[in-house]
Amino acid sequence: MSSGEHRTPRPRMTGTQRRQQLIEIGRALFAERGYDATSIEEIAQRAQVSKPVVYEHFGGKEGLYAVVVDR
């Protein structure tokens, strides 16, 4: 990026919005690929967050899957 270009920052989501986004992404990936073929890394990449953000909300893939299945 040159000095003349400015990046517009993404609007920051609330914790509730981020959690909902992760649930929706997880639901789509689990439906598309199944539990075993879905990774926290891929969920985080799709949400454009780091893996620790996913762990912070759900404790891991099992926690996210439990929320997705429970809905």
N, CA, C and O of each residue as an XYZ file, in Angstrom:
284
protein
N       0.857     -1.163      0.000
C       0.000      0.000      0.000
C       0.904      1.226      0.000
O       1.817      1.330      0.818
N       0.654      2.131     -0.895
C       1.475      3.336     -0.955
C       0.979      4.350      0.061
O      -0.100      4.198      0.632
N       1.775      5.383      0.278
C       1.425      6.372      1.296
C       0.166      7.155      0.939
O      -0.450      7.747      1.824
N      -0.237      7.175     -0.338
C      -1.431      7.906     -0.744
C      -2.719      7.115     -0.573
O      -3.810      7.678     -0.664
N      -2.601      5.816     -0.326
C      -3.793      4.980     -0.184
C      -4.179      4.872      1.285
O      -3.328      4.748      2.167
N      -5.475      4.922      1.519
C      -5.973      4.767      2.887
C      -6.915      3.583      2.930
O      -7.757      3.403      2.049
N      -6.766      2.801      3.939
C      -7.629      1.653      4.137
C      -8.810      2.060      4.993
O      -8.638      2.697      6.032
N      -9.995      1.702      4.569
C     -11.174      1.965      5.379
C     -11.336      0.801      6.342
O     -11.507     -0.340      5.911
N     -11.286      1.074      7.636
C     -11.413     -0.022      8.593
C     -12.823     -0.608      8.568
O     -13.805      0.100      8.347
N     -12.896     -1.918      8.800
C     -14.208     -2.561      8.893
C     -14.891     -2.081     10.161
O     -14.233     -1.846     11.174
N     -16.201     -1.936     10.108
C     -16.894     -1.579     11.352
C     -16.756     -2.716     12.361
O     -16.833     -3.888     11.992
N     -16.558     -2.381     13.600
C     -16.362     -3.383     14.645
C     -17.714     -3.940     15.081
O     -18.652     -3.187     15.343
N     -17.799     -5.253     15.153
C     -19.033     -5.907     15.586
C     -19.088     -5.971     17.105
O     -18.059     -6.010     17.779
N     -20.304     -5.979     17.625
C     -20.464     -6.231     19.053
C     -20.204     -7.717     19.295
O     -20.172     -8.508     18.352
N     -20.024     -8.084     20.536
C     -19.813     -9.490     20.861
C     -20.974    -10.360     20.408
O     -20.768    -11.472     19.922
N     -22.194     -9.855     20.565
C     -23.387    -10.593     20.150
C     -23.425    -10.762     18.639
O     -23.741    -11.841     18.138
N     -23.105     -9.700     17.917
C     -23.075     -9.776     16.451
C     -22.006    -10.757     15.979
O     -22.243    -11.545     15.063
N     -20.833    -10.710     16.601
C     -19.743    -11.602     16.219
C     -20.138    -13.053     16.493
O     -19.907    -13.930     15.661
N     -20.726    -13.300     17.649
C     -21.158    -14.659     17.998
C     -22.152    -15.181     16.957
O     -22.039    -16.321     16.508
N     -23.118    -14.352     16.576
C     -24.110    -14.755     15.584
C     -23.449    -15.040     14.238
O     -23.801    -16.003     13.557
N     -22.489    -14.197     13.861
C     -21.767    -14.404     12.604
C     -21.044    -15.755     12.625
O     -21.104    -16.508     11.653
N     -20.372    -16.056     13.717
C     -19.641    -17.317     13.827
C     -20.583    -18.518     13.788
O     -20.251    -19.547     13.199
N     -21.745    -18.394     14.407
C     -22.735    -19.475     14.375
C     -23.199    -19.715     12.939
O     -23.289    -20.860     12.497
N     -23.489    -18.648     12.221
C     -23.950    -18.785     10.834
C     -22.878    -19.411      9.942
O     -23.175    -20.275      9.117
N     -21.644    -18.975     10.113
C     -20.543    -19.548      9.328
C     -20.346    -21.012      9.702
O     -20.186    -21.864      8.828
N     -20.356    -21.302     10.995
C     -20.218    -22.686     11.444
C     -21.325    -23.567     10.898
O     -21.061    -24.672     10.426
N     -22.558    -23.092     10.956
C     -23.696    -23.865     10.443
C     -23.497    -24.191      8.965
O     -23.707    -25.328      8.542
N     -23.093    -23.193      8.184
C     -22.895    -23.399      6.745
C     -21.781    -24.413      6.478
O     -21.936    -25.307      5.646
N     -20.666    -24.270      7.183
C     -19.540    -25.180      6.958
C     -19.841    -26.596      7.444
O     -19.487    -27.564      6.771
N     -20.483    -26.732      8.597
C     -20.826    -28.069      9.092
C     -21.793    -28.753      8.129
O     -21.674    -29.954      7.884
N     -22.749    -28.004      7.580
C     -23.712    -28.579      6.631
C     -23.027    -28.970      5.322
O     -23.339    -30.001      4.726
N     -22.094    -28.131      4.890
C     -21.407    -28.355      3.614
C     -20.379    -29.478      3.691
O     -20.292    -30.313      2.792
N     -19.600    -29.491      4.774
C     -18.448    -30.397      4.846
C     -18.550    -31.468      5.921
O     -17.839    -32.471      5.870
N     -19.422    -31.260      6.884
C     -19.488    -32.178      8.017
C     -18.574    -31.702      9.140
O     -17.709    -30.848      8.944
N     -18.789    -32.274     10.314
C     -18.045    -31.858     11.503
C     -16.544    -32.085     11.356
O     -15.751    -31.172     11.585
N     -16.159    -33.287     10.980
C     -14.736    -33.639     10.947
C     -13.937    -32.834      9.935
O     -12.761    -32.551     10.163
N     -14.551    -32.462      8.826
C     -13.835    -31.743      7.766
C     -13.849    -30.228      7.954
O     -13.263    -29.501      7.152
N     -14.509    -29.750      8.997
C     -14.566    -28.314      9.280
C     -13.553    -27.984     10.366
O     -13.459    -28.691     11.369
N     -12.797    -26.912     10.166
C     -11.783    -26.529     11.157
C     -12.074    -25.144     11.734
O     -12.713    -24.304     11.102
N     -11.589    -24.940     12.940
C     -11.688    -23.619     13.564
C     -10.961    -22.595     12.703
O     -11.409    -21.456     12.571
N      -9.850    -23.000     12.124
C      -9.086    -22.091     11.268
C      -9.934    -21.594     10.098
O      -9.915    -20.405      9.780
N     -10.667    -22.487      9.466
C     -11.498    -22.094      8.326
C     -12.656    -21.193      8.764
O     -12.993    -20.233      8.072
N     -13.255    -21.500      9.897
C     -14.334    -20.660     10.427
C     -13.800    -19.258     10.696
O     -14.428    -18.267     10.323
N     -12.643    -19.179     11.342
C     -12.031    -17.882     11.643
C     -11.694    -17.111     10.369
O     -11.924    -15.904     10.294
N     -11.155    -17.797      9.377
C     -10.816    -17.131      8.114
C     -12.051    -16.547      7.453
O     -12.027    -15.408      6.986
N     -13.122    -17.310      7.410
C     -14.361    -16.817      6.781
C     -14.922    -15.609      7.521
O     -15.500    -14.711      6.909
N     -14.749    -15.594      8.844
C     -15.248    -14.478      9.653
C     -14.265    -13.314      9.695
O     -14.583    -12.243     10.212
N     -13.076    -13.525      9.152
C     -11.998    -12.532      9.164
C     -11.610    -12.142     10.592
O     -11.447    -10.968     10.923
N     -11.469    -13.180     11.421
C     -11.010    -13.001     12.798
C      -9.903    -14.012     13.065
O      -9.656    -14.901     12.250
N      -9.240    -13.874     14.202
C      -8.222    -14.850     14.580
C      -8.896    -16.048     15.252
O     -10.020    -15.948     15.745
N      -8.197    -17.172     15.262
C      -8.737    -18.376     15.900
C      -9.098    -18.142     17.373
O     -10.121    -18.652     17.828
N      -8.288    -17.384     18.134
C      -8.661    -17.166     19.534
C     -10.036    -16.515     19.727
O     -10.675    -16.717     20.759
N     -10.487    -15.744     18.749
C     -11.823    -15.143     18.857
C     -12.886    -16.239     18.865
O     -13.841    -16.172     19.639
N     -12.725    -17.237     18.016
C     -13.683    -18.350     17.974
C     -13.629    -19.115     19.298
O     -14.668    -19.452     19.866
N     -12.426    -19.388     19.784
C     -12.278    -20.094     21.060
C     -12.876    -19.293     22.212
O     -13.459    -19.868     23.132
N     -12.736    -17.978     22.167
C     -13.275    -17.114     23.220
C     -14.796    -17.247     23.306
O     -15.356    -17.261     24.402
N     -15.451    -17.343     22.174
C     -16.914    -17.417     22.150
C     -17.455    -18.813     22.444
O     -18.510    -18.940     23.065
N     -16.754    -19.862     22.011
C     -17.325    -21.209     22.071
C     -16.445    -22.248     22.752
O     -16.901    -23.366     22.991
N     -15.209    -21.918     23.068
C     -14.318    -22.870     23.710
C     -13.673    -23.860     22.749
O     -12.721    -24.549     23.116
N     -14.173    -23.937     21.541
C     -13.626    -24.850     20.541
C     -14.696    -25.265     19.549
O     -15.833    -24.798     19.602
N     -14.311    -26.143     18.652
C     -15.226    -26.596     17.604
C     -16.430    -27.319     18.201
O     -17.553    -27.158     17.723
N     -16.200    -28.108     19.239
C     -17.290    -28.850     19.871
C     -18.349    -27.906     20.423
O     -19.547    -28.153     20.284
N     -17.899    -26.823     21.052
C     -18.833    -25.846     21.616
C     -19.653    -25.146     20.548
O     -20.856    -24.949     20.713
N     -19.009    -24.774     19.461
C     -19.728    -24.139     18.355
C     -20.723    -25.122     17.753
O     -21.866    -24.759     17.475
N     -20.297    -26.355     17.552
C     -21.179    -27.370     16.966
C     -22.400    -27.603     17.863
O     -23.516    -27.747     17.366
N     -22.190    -27.639     19.162
C     -23.302    -27.843     20.098
C     -24.330    -26.723     19.978
O     -25.534    -26.979     20.018
N     -23.867    -25.492     19.831
C     -24.781    -24.359     19.674
C     -25.531    -24.465     18.349
O     -26.738    -24.233     18.296
N     -24.823    -24.813     17.289
C     -25.446    -24.945     15.964
C     -26.525    -26.033     15.993
O     -27.624    -25.823     15.481
N     -26.225    -27.180     16.580
C     -27.166    -28.301     16.618
C     -28.357    -27.985     17.523
O     -29.475    -28.429     17.262
N     -28.116    -27.225     18.574
C     -29.152    -26.904     19.557
C     -30.182    -25.918     19.025
O     -31.274    -25.806     19.583
N     -29.855    -25.206     17.961
C     -30.779    -24.178     17.436
C     -31.784    -24.760     16.507
O     -32.629    -24.037     15.980
